[in-house]
Amino acid sequence: MRATTPLSTKPGLHYAWVVAFAGASAMICGLGLARFAFGMMLPSMSTSLGLSYGQGGVLGFANMVGYLVAVLLAPIILPRLGTRLTVTFSLLLIALSMFGMALTQSFATLCALYIITGIGSGGVVLPSMSVMSHWFLPSHRGLAAGLVMSGPGFGIILSGFVVPRLVPTFGLQSWQVGWIIFAAISTAIAMLAFVLLRNHPLQKAQEPFGRAQDHSTLRDALTGRAKLRLLMSMGLIFAIYGAVYMLYVTFIVTSMVDAYGLDPTAAGTVWSSFGFLSIFSGGLFGIISDRLGRRRGLAMAFAVLSLSFLLVGIGTDVAALYISILLFGLAAWSIPVIMAASAGDFFGTAGAANALAALTFAFSGGQAAGPVIAGFLAECSGDFSASYAISGIAASLAIAMSLRLKTPDQGS
């Protein structure tokens, strides 16, 4: 049973919330621009460079390869540099790779540069999420992770507003101008992250924010073998999410234009609406998992996602498209938030980063596979409806898998 008294007794704003704000700002670029803006850029890039659906999927795969590299390096680099420097350098790497993409029209070079972008993304996401386990106790860990994951939503809103309004400038195509703008934004936020981020509450003479527990921590309820089984099960669930969500965000704008007949400006407006809704998704499901338990939170999130995918997998009705985007926006970042909170709850603050790295590795494998498989399925069928339908079925399977997880919070 949890006590009601916060550990920190200092008056005023606890610095944990400043760290969460800095993490959310970093995620605007680390995910919102470095990854999700690609879905907005892809139609104009495809027209300019003559890219096929399959090549679009390969570019998405290249980004995931870089992300996987970052995840593998994180347990080595993060303990040496700490969150503050790792995030700052990763944002600068993203900016450099974006600027490079703006100056090339070679598909091979774009793939290489987008791998570097993926490395930068991983170097932002993993530290920004795992550091919340240091700054927040389990009572507020889901909410904190949700606040950090609000960042990508702002990036999506920005890309949805900016990209359709870009015009060729100084001999550059509109999408090249977009990458330059996003590179400049990433550089500015790198400076902000360096100023605000701190690795541990002790650096501010504070204790973690939240309500103390009067019983043994959740991780003490797990044996070593049980932890490994739980980690593997959670990794498989996270991989499913990675595949289905990455498929959706990579190709839904293309589907709006090709299958639903929306013009690029209208598609951008819809994409921005999704970004706005997604701002609240992490906090919403973070609070749900704080209150009802991580297991139930996962199941509820996958139920919403499954319905979203099935709506665009069974037809081309525009109303169904809008409902699908509404539902996807409301649950978009739910799974990463709950996984990040679970890593701290079940594996401890010291082991949270390594546990989250292992989970993110599985997640990244799913992300890498999803767009490639969907791209080539679309080459055969002519659209992405079959891929969306398969995603809905996979998300439904993840509901059952989530409810069967053997976690210490089963009784909550």
C-alpha positions in Angstrom: 0.0 0.0 0.0 1.4 3.4 -0.9 1.8 6.3 1.4 0.4 9.7 0.5 3.4 11.9 1.4 5.8 12.9 -1.4 9.5 12.1 -0.7 10.6 15.6 -1.8 9.8 18.2 0.8 11.3 21.2 -0.9 8.8 23.9 -1.8 8.3 25.0 -5.4 8.6 23.1 -8.7 10.4 19.7 -8.4 13.2 19.6 -11.0 11.8 16.2 -12.1 9.2 18.1 -14.1 11.9 20.2 -15.8 13.7 17.0 -16.8 10.4 15.6 -18.2 9.9 18.8 -20.2 13.4 18.6 -21.6 12.9 15.0 -22.5 9.6 15.9 -24.3 11.4 18.7 -26.2 14.1 16.3 -27.3 11.5 13.8 -28.5 10.0 16.5 -30.8 13.1 15.9 -32.9 14.1 12.4 -31.9 10.8 10.9 -33.0 8.5 13.7 -34.2 10.8 15.1 -36.9 13.5 12.4 -37.3 11.0 9.6 -37.9 7.4 10.6 -38.2 8.0 13.6 -40.5 9.2 11.0 -43.0 5.6 9.9 -43.6 4.7 13.5 -44.6 7.9 13.8 -46.7 7.5 10.5 -48.5 4.9 11.4 -51.2 6.9 14.4 -52.4 10.2 12.5 -52.2 8.7 9.6 -54.1 7.4 12.0 -56.9 10.8 13.9 -57.1 13.0 10.8 -57.0 10.7 8.3 -58.6 10.6 6.0 -55.6 8.3 2.9 -55.5 6.3 1.7 -52.5 9.0 -0.9 -51.9 11.8 1.7 -51.9 9.8 3.8 -49.4 9.7 0.8 -47.2 13.4 0.3 -47.6 14.1 3.9 -46.5 11.9 3.2 -43.4 13.9 0.0 -42.8 17.2 2.0 -43.1 16.1 4.2 -40.3 15.3 1.2 -38.1 18.7 -0.3 -38.8 20.2 2.9 -37.3 17.9 2.8 -34.4 18.9 -0.8 -33.7 22.6 0.2 -33.7 21.8 2.9 -31.2 20.0 0.4 -28.9 22.9 -2.0 -29.0 25.4 0.8 -28.2 23.3 2.4 -25.5 24.3 0.1 -22.6 27.9 0.9 -23.4 27.6 4.6 -24.1 24.9 5.7 -21.7 26.8 4.8 -18.4 29.8 6.7 -19.7 28.3 9.9 -21.1 25.0 10.0 -19.1 21.6 11.1 -20.4 22.4 14.8 -20.8 25.4 14.4 -23.1 24.0 11.3 -25.0 20.8 13.2 -25.8 22.6 16.4 -26.8 25.1 14.6 -29.1 22.3 12.5 -30.6 20.2 15.5 -31.5 23.2 17.1 -33.2 23.7 13.9 -35.1 20.1 14.0 -36.3 20.6 17.6 -37.4 23.7 16.7 -39.4 22.1 13.8 -41.1 19.0 15.8 -42.0 21.1 18.5 -43.6 22.9 15.8 -45.6 19.6 14.4 -46.9 18.7 17.9 -48.0 21.7 18.0 -50.3 21.4 14.7 -52.1 19.0 13.0 -54.6 20.7 9.6 -54.5 18.6 6.8 -53.1 21.6 5.0 -51.8 22.9 8.1 -50.0 19.5 8.8 -48.6 19.4 5.3 -47.1 22.9 5.8 -45.6 22.0 9.1 -44.1 18.6 7.9 -42.8 20.5 5.1 -41.0 22.5 7.9 -39.2 19.2 9.6 -38.4 18.0 6.4 -36.9 21.1 6.2 -34.7 20.4 9.7 -33.5 16.8 8.8 -32.8 17.7 5.8 -30.6 20.2 8.0 -28.8 17.4 10.4 -27.9 14.6 8.0 -27.1 16.2 5.4 -24.8 18.0 7.9 -22.5 15.0 10.3 -22.4 12.6 7.5 -21.3 14.9 5.5 -19.0 16.0 8.6 -17.0 12.4 9.0 -15.8 13.0 5.9 -13.5 15.7 8.0 -11.7 13.5 11.1 -11.3 10.1 9.6 -10.6 8.8 6.8 -8.2 6.4 4.2 -9.6 3.4 6.2 -8.4 4.1 8.8 -11.1 6.4 6.9 -13.5 3.7 6.2 -16.1 2.6 9.8 -16.1 6.2 11.1 -16.5 6.9 8.7 -19.4 3.6 9.9 -20.9 4.7 13.5 -20.7 8.0 12.7 -22.4 6.1 10.9 -25.2 4.0 14.0 -25.8 7.0 15.4 -27.7 6.5 13.4 -30.9 3.0 14.7 -31.2 4.2 18.3 -31.4 6.7 17.2 -34.0 3.9 15.6 -36.0 1.8 18.8 -35.8 4.8 20.8 -37.0 5.5 18.5 -39.9 1.8 18.3 -40.9 1.6 22.1 -40.9 5.0 22.9 -42.6 5.5 20.1 -45.2 2.4 20.8 -47.4 3.3 24.5 -47.5 6.9 24.0 -48.6 7.9 25.3 -52.1 11.1 24.8 -54.1 13.7 27.3 -53.0 17.2 28.2 -54.3 17.1 25.2 -56.6 16.1 22.8 -53.9 13.0 20.6 -54.0 10.4 21.3 -51.3 11.2 18.2 -49.3 14.9 19.2 -49.3 13.9 22.6 -47.8 11.9 20.7 -45.2 14.9 18.6 -44.1 17.0 21.8 -43.7 14.3 23.4 -41.5 14.1 20.3 -39.4 17.9 20.2 -39.1 17.9 23.8 -37.7 15.1 23.0 -35.2 17.0 19.9 -34.0 20.2 21.9 -33.5 18.3 24.5 -31.3 16.6 21.7 -29.2 20.0 20.1 -28.7 21.2 23.3 -27.0 18.0 23.3 -24.9 18.6 19.7 -23.8 22.1 20.4 -22.8 21.0 23.3 -20.6 18.1 21.6 -18.9 18.7 17.8 -18.7 20.3 16.3 -15.5 21.2 12.7 -15.1 20.0 12.1 -11.5 18.1 13.9 -8.7 21.2 14.1 -6.6 22.7 16.6 -9.1 19.9 19.0 -7.9 20.1 17.8 -4.3 16.6 16.3 -4.6 15.0 12.9 -4.2 12.8 11.2 -6.8 9.3 12.7 -7.2 6.3 10.6 -6.2 4.7 8.7 -3.3 6.8 6.3 -1.3 5.8 2.7 -0.9 5.6 1.0 2.5 6.3 -2.4 1.1 9.0 -4.1 -0.9 9.5 -2.7 -4.4 7.8 -4.5 -7.3 11.0 -5.8 -8.6 11.7 -7.7 -5.4 8.7 -10.0 -6.2 10.5 -11.4 -9.2 13.2 -14.0 -9.3 16.0 -13.8 -11.8 14.4 -16.5 -14.1 11.0 -14.8 -13.7 12.5 -11.5 -14.8 14.0 -13.1 -17.9 10.7 -14.7 -18.8 8.9 -11.5 -18.3 11.4 -9.5 -20.3 11.1 -12.0 -23.2 7.3 -11.8 -23.1 7.3 -8.0 -23.0 9.8 -7.9 -25.8 7.6 -10.0 -28.1 4.6 -7.7 -27.3 6.7 -4.7 -28.0 7.9 -6.1 -31.3 4.3 -6.5 -32.4 3.6 -2.9 -31.5 6.7 -1.8 -33.3 5.7 -3.5 -36.6 2.1 -2.4 -36.6 2.6 1.2 -35.5 5.5 1.8 -37.8 3.6 0.5 -40.7 0.7 2.9 -40.0 2.8 6.0 -39.5 5.0 5.3 -42.5 2.2 4.8 -45.0 -1.1 6.3 -43.7 -0.4 9.7 -45.4 0.4 7.8 -48.7 -2.9 5.9 -48.2 -4.8 9.2 -47.6 -3.5 10.5 -50.9 -3.6 7.4 -53.1 -6.5 5.3 -51.7 -8.8 8.0 -50.1 -8.2 10.8 -52.7 -7.2 13.5 -50.2 -5.0 16.2 -51.6 -1.6 16.7 -49.8 -2.8 19.8 -47.9 -5.8 18.0 -46.5 -3.7 15.0 -45.7 -1.3 17.3 -43.8 -4.2 18.7 -41.8 -5.4 15.2 -40.9 -1.8 14.2 -40.0 -1.6 17.3 -37.7 -4.8 16.3 -36.1 -3.4 12.9 -35.3 -0.3 14.7 -33.9 -2.5 16.8 -31.6 -4.4 13.8 -30.3 -1.2 11.8 -29.7 0.1 14.5 -27.4 -2.3 13.2 -24.8 -2.0 9.5 -25.5 1.1 8.8 -23.4 -0.2 10.7 -20.4 -3.6 9.1 -20.7 -2.4 5.5 -20.7 0.4 6.3 -18.4 -2.1 7.3 -15.7 -4.3 4.3 -16.6 -1.3 2.0 -16.0 -0.3 3.8 -12.8 -3.8 3.2 -11.5 -4.9 -0.2 -13.0 -1.5 -1.8 -13.5 0.8 -2.2 -16.4 -0.8 -5.4 -17.7 -4.3 -4.0 -18.0 -3.0 -0.8 -19.4 -1.3 -2.7 -22.2 -4.4 -4.7 -23.0 -6.6 -1.6 -23.1 -4.1 0.2 -25.4 -3.9 -2.7 -27.9 -7.7 -2.9 -28.0 -7.9 0.7 -29.2 -5.0 0.2 -31.7 -6.6 -3.0 -33.1 -9.9 -1.3 -33.9 -8.0 1.6 -35.5 -6.1 -0.7 -37.9 -9.1 -2.8 -38.8 -11.1 0.3 -39.8 -8.7 1.2 -42.5 -8.1 -2.5 -43.4 -11.6 -3.3 -44.4 -12.5 -0.5 -46.8 -11.9 3.0 -48.2 -14.6 4.9 -46.4 -13.4 8.4 -45.5 -15.4 8.4 -42.2 -13.7 5.1 -41.2 -10.3 6.7 -42.0 -11.0 9.7 -39.7 -12.2 7.4 -36.9 -9.1 5.2 -37.4 -6.8 8.2 -37.0 -8.7 9.5 -34.0 -8.3 6.1 -32.2 -4.7 5.7 -33.3 -3.9 9.2 -32.0 -5.5 8.5 -28.6 -3.4 5.4 -28.1 -0.3 6.1 -30.3 2.4 6.3 -27.7 0.6 4.2 -25.0 2.8 1.1 -25.4 6.2 2.7 -25.2 5.1 4.7 -22.1 3.9 1.6 -20.3 7.0 -0.4 -21.3 9.3 2.4 -20.0 7.4 2.6 -16.7 7.5 -1.2 -16.4 11.2 -1.3 -16.9 11.7 0.9 -13.9 9.0 -0.9 -11.8 10.1 -4.5 -12.5 13.9 -4.2 -13.0 14.8 -1.3 -10.7 16.3 2.1 -11.4 19.7 0.6 -11.9 18.5 -2.0 -14.4 15.9 0.1 -16.1 18.1 1.4 -18.9 19.4 -2.1 -19.8 15.9 -3.6 -19.5 14.5 -0.9 -21.7 17.4 -1.4 -24.2 16.5 -5.1 -24.5 12.8 -4.2 -24.9 13.6 -1.5 -27.4 15.8 -3.9 -29.4 12.8 -6.2 -29.9 10.6 -3.2 -30.6 13.1 -2.0 -33.2 13.1 -5.3 -34.9 9.4 -5.1 -35.3 9.7 -1.5 -36.6 12.3 -2.6 -39.2 10.1 -5.4 -40.5 6.7 -3.7 -40.6 7.3 -1.0 -43.3 9.3 -3.4 -45.6 6.7 -6.2 -45.5 3.9 -3.7 -46.0 5.7 -1.9 -48.8 6.1 -5.1 -50.8 2.6 -6.3 -50.0 1.3 -3.1 -51.4 3.4 -3.7 -54.6 1.5 -6.9 -55.0 -2.0 -5.7 -54.1 -1.9 -2.1 -55.1 -2.6 -0.6 -51.6 -2.0 -1.1 -47.9 -5.5 -2.4 -46.8 -4.3 -6.0 -46.3 -1.3 -4.7 -44.2 -3.6 -2.7 -42.0 -6.0 -5.7 -41.6 -3.1 -8.0 -40.6 -2.0 -5.3 -38.1 -5.4 -5.3 -36.5 -5.3 -9.1 -36.0 -1.7 -8.9 -34.6 -2.8 -6.1 -32.1 -5.7 -8.3 -31.0 -3.3 -11.1 -30.3 -1.2 -8.7 -28.3 -4.2 -8.1 -26.0 -4.3 -11.7 -24.9 -0.5 -11.8 -24.5 -0.6 -8.7 -22.3 -3.3 -10.1 -20.0 -1.2 -13.3 -19.6 1.9 -11.5 -18.5 3.2 -12.7 -15.1 3.9 -9.3 -13.4 4.0 -8.3 -9.7 1.2 -5.8 -10.3 -1.4 -8.5 -11.3 -3.4 -7.9 -8.2 -3.6 -4.1 -8.7 
